[in-house]
Amino acid sequence: MKNAINYYYNLFPKDISQNKDEYYFFVDNIRYSLIKYEDDPKNVKNIYDMHIDILKKGMYVHPIILNKDGQILTTINNNNYILLQTIYYDFKITINDIMSFSNIILEDDHGLNRNNWGDLWSQKNDHLEYQISMLGIKHPIIRDSFSYFIGLGETAIQLVNSIEKTKAIKVCSHKRIRKQTKALELYNPLNLIADIQVRDIAEYFKHSFFKGENIQEELTLYLNTAKLSSYEYLMFLARMIYPTYYFDIYEEIIAEKKADEELSEIINKTSAYEQIIKSIYHYYKSFLVVPQIEWLE
């Protein structure tokens, strides 16, 4: 790998370390990350253009370093890699770090728009239901809990599809935000997409709750001060209902990257989480017209 970095980037680190799909090293006290890129290569130009727009707005994301041929992707040992200059990388993010991204308004989504949640969730649910019919017998914890969480997913889809569509502002968002996300991931341009501003904060709250955090005070403060449109308030509720926290672990179990027991902690907290959702729903009813959801009444 050292020879490849020397050749393709004219960088000569003394040592190279590896962490999963990342090789990182220092040159002149500047940290670099060579990250394996496994998504569609057709998207890399869109990612590059979006990250340039963000940098021009004065917001930090890890700069992408082009190789000696001026290319974004570098193929090494039959794998594609992208080199990032990762100045900020080791601190854990806060809600304020996430909120700062919601201020980055994107005039051009560069083909990375992901706000068609109803369609995306419907496709995902269909795929998961087919998958569980084939593989569920091997995973009794999934088999016994799946119907509940797919039901939550259907509720979220119905809510999204019932909301009058409006032209919402698209901001810099992430494929997934978690409580323990570090700066390396937060500022990684390969994780960025265009979506409405409530996406990241909803994922942060969900993950925080299921990691044992008491989110009620911070959630209340957010809803009281966020100045969202009616559409954004309702989409936030839909995103809080949709159980990405369950499906993410489910997929890792199916891929044999995690054990079934990883879901037990989530399953044990479902009643308490329902109370969080109900509190949002009833708060909304004090100032919004909210589509009726029977189990939240």
LINZIDA-V888070 format. One record per pair of residues at least 12 apart in sequence whose ideal C-beta (glycine too) atoms are under 8 Angstrom apart, sorted by the first residue. I is the first residue (numbers start at 1). GAP is how many residues later the second one is. D is the distance in Angstrom with one decimal. If there is no record, write none. Layout:
i=[I:I]
gap=[GAP:GAP]
d=[D:D]
//
This chain:
i=[1:1:1:1:2:4:4:5:5:5:5:7:8:8:8:8:9:9:9:9:9:10:11:11:11:12:13:13:13:13:21:21:21:22:22:22:23:23:24:30:30:31:31:31:31:32:32:32:32:32:33:33:33:33:33:33:34:34:34:34:35:35:35:35:35:35:36:36:36:37:37:37:37:37:38:39:41:41:43:43:44:44:44:45:46:46:46:47:47:47:47:47:47:47:48:48:48:49:49:50:50:50:50:50:50:50:50:50:51:51:51:51:53:53:53:54:54:54:54:57:59:59:59:59:60:60:60:61:61:61:61:62:62:62:62:62:62:62:62:63:63:64:64:64:64:65:65:65:67:82:84:84:84:86:86:88:88:88:89:89:89:89:90:90:90:91:91:92:92:92:92:93:93:93:93:93:95:95:95:95:97:97:98:98:98:98:98:99:101:101:101:101:101:102:102:102:102:102:103:104:104:105:105:105:106:106:106:106:109:109:110:112:112:112:113:113:113:113:114:114:114:114:114:114:115:115:115:115:115:115:117:117:117:117:117:117:117:118:118:118:121:121:121:121:121:122:124:124:125:125:125:125:128:128:128:128:129:131:132:135:139:139:139:140:141:141:141:141:141:142:142:142:142:145:145:145:146:148:149:149:149:152:152:152:153:153:153:155:155:155:156:156:156:156:157:158:159:159:159:159:159:159:160:160:162:163:163:163:163:163:164:165:166:166:168:168:168:168:168:169:169:170:170:170:171:171:171:171:172:172:173:173:173:173:173:173:173:173:174:174:174:174:174:174:174:175:175:175:176:176:176:176:177:177:177:177:178:178:178:179:179:179:179:179:180:196:196:197:197:198:198:198:198:198:199:201:201:202:202:202:203:203:205:205:205:205:206:206:206:207:209:209:209:210:210:210:210:210:215:216:216:219:219:223:223:230:230:233:233:234:234:234:234:236:237:237:237:237:237:240:240:240:241:245:246:246:249:249:249:250:277:278:281:281:282]
gap=[15:22:33:75:14:70:72:18:20:29:78:61:59:60:66:68:56:58:59:65:74:58:14:16:21:15:12:13:14:19:14:15:17:12:13:14:12:58:62:55:57:54:55:56:58:33:51:52:53:54:29:50:51:53:56:151:47:48:49:50:46:47:48:49:153:155:43:44:45:36:43:44:45:153:42:151:32:39:68:69:28:29:38:27:64:65:66:17:25:63:65:142:143:145:16:24:141:59:61:56:58:59:60:62:122:139:142:144:12:13:138:141:53:55:57:50:118:135:138:47:41:42:45:113:27:28:127:126:127:128:131:22:23:24:25:122:125:126:127:21:22:18:19:20:125:18:19:20:16:108:104:105:106:98:101:95:96:99:93:94:95:98:92:93:94:91:92:88:89:90:91:84:88:89:90:93:106:109:123:127:86:89:79:88:102:103:106:102:70:71:72:73:99:69:70:95:98:99:68:67:68:64:65:66:64:65:66:88:61:85:84:80:81:82:57:80:81:82:59:61:79:80:81:85:53:55:79:80:81:84:39:40:43:118:121:122:125:39:42:43:32:35:36:39:121:35:29:123:25:28:29:32:18:22:119:122:21:123:14:119:114:115:121:120:119:120:122:123:126:108:111:118:121:101:118:122:104:122:94:97:98:89:90:91:89:90:94:86:138:140:82:83:85:86:85:133:75:78:79:82:132:134:75:78:129:68:71:72:75:128:67:66:63:65:28:61:63:64:67:27:28:24:25:26:23:24:25:26:20:22:19:20:21:22:23:24:26:27:12:17:18:19:25:26:29:16:17:18:15:27:68:72:23:26:27:30:25:26:29:25:28:29:32:34:31:36:39:31:35:30:34:37:38:41:40:21:35:34:37:38:36:41:13:14:17:35:34:38:39:38:60:64:67:35:55:56:59:63:61:60:63:57:61:57:60:58:59:51:55:50:54:56:57:44:40:43:44:47:53:36:37:40:36:21:17:20:13:14:17:13:19:18:12:15:14]
d=[5.8:5.7:7.5:7.1:5.6:7.6:4.7:7.9:7.3:6.7:8.0:7.5:4.4:5.6:5.0:7.7:6.4:6.0:6.9:8.0:5.9:6.4:7.8:5.2:6.8:6.9:3.6:6.4:5.3:7.6:6.3:3.9:7.8:7.0:5.2:7.6:8.0:8.0:7.1:6.4:7.2:7.4:4.9:6.8:6.2:7.2:6.1:6.9:5.8:6.6:7.2:7.3:4.7:4.6:7.6:7.2:5.1:7.6:5.2:7.9:6.4:5.6:7.8:6.3:7.5:6.5:5.6:7.0:5.8:6.4:4.6:6.3:5.0:6.6:7.4:7.7:6.1:6.5:7.4:7.4:4.7:5.7:7.2:7.1:4.3:4.5:5.5:7.8:7.8:7.6:7.1:5.7:6.3:6.9:5.7:5.3:7.6:7.8:5.0:7.3:7.9:7.9:4.4:6.1:7.7:7.1:6.1:7.4:7.5:6.0:3.8:6.9:7.0:6.9:7.6:5.9:6.0:7.7:7.7:6.1:7.4:7.7:5.4:7.5:7.6:6.7:6.0:4.9:7.5:5.0:7.0:4.0:6.1:5.0:7.4:8.0:5.1:5.8:6.1:6.9:4.7:6.2:7.2:6.1:6.1:4.2:6.8:5.8:7.2:6.5:6.9:7.3:8.0:6.0:7.6:4.4:8.0:6.0:6.9:5.3:4.1:8.0:6.3:6.5:7.1:6.6:5.2:6.5:7.4:5.7:7.9:8.0:5.2:6.8:6.5:5.1:7.2:6.4:6.5:7.6:7.8:6.2:6.2:7.7:5.1:5.9:5.5:7.0:6.7:4.8:6.8:7.5:6.3:5.1:7.9:3.8:7.0:7.3:7.3:5.6:3.9:5.7:7.3:5.7:4.9:6.3:6.2:5.1:5.5:3.7:7.2:7.1:4.7:5.0:6.5:7.4:4.7:7.2:7.4:7.9:4.6:6.8:5.0:7.9:7.0:6.9:7.5:4.9:5.4:7.8:7.9:8.0:5.2:7.3:6.9:7.3:7.7:5.4:4.2:4.9:6.1:6.4:5.0:7.4:6.1:5.7:7.6:7.1:6.0:5.0:6.8:7.1:7.8:6.7:6.7:7.2:6.4:6.6:5.3:6.2:6.4:7.6:5.4:7.3:4.3:7.0:5.4:6.7:7.5:6.1:6.6:6.5:6.8:7.7:6.5:5.2:7.8:7.0:4.6:4.5:7.2:5.7:6.8:4.9:5.7:6.3:7.7:5.6:6.3:7.7:4.7:7.3:4.3:3.8:7.9:8.0:6.8:6.8:4.5:6.8:6.0:6.9:6.9:4.8:4.6:6.2:4.9:6.8:7.6:7.4:7.2:7.8:7.0:4.6:4.6:7.0:5.9:6.4:7.8:7.1:7.0:4.6:6.6:6.7:7.4:7.1:7.0:4.8:6.0:7.1:7.1:5.3:6.6:3.9:7.7:7.6:4.8:5.3:7.3:5.0:6.3:6.8:7.8:5.6:7.9:5.3:7.8:5.9:7.6:6.1:7.3:7.3:4.7:4.5:5.0:7.3:7.2:7.5:4.5:6.8:4.6:4.5:4.8:6.7:7.2:6.1:6.1:7.7:6.7:6.8:5.3:5.6:4.0:6.3:6.4:6.6:7.5:5.5:3.8:5.3:7.3:6.5:7.6:5.8:7.8:6.8:6.4:6.7:5.2:6.1:7.3:6.1:6.6:5.0:7.1:5.5:6.1:7.5:7.1:7.1:7.4:7.2:7.6:7.2:6.6:5.8:7.8:6.2:6.0:7.6:7.2:7.0:7.7:7.8:7.6:5.6:6.6:6.7:7.8:7.5:6.0:6.4:6.0:6.2:6.9:5.7:5.2:5.7:7.0:7.1:6.4:5.2:6.6:4.3:7.8]
//
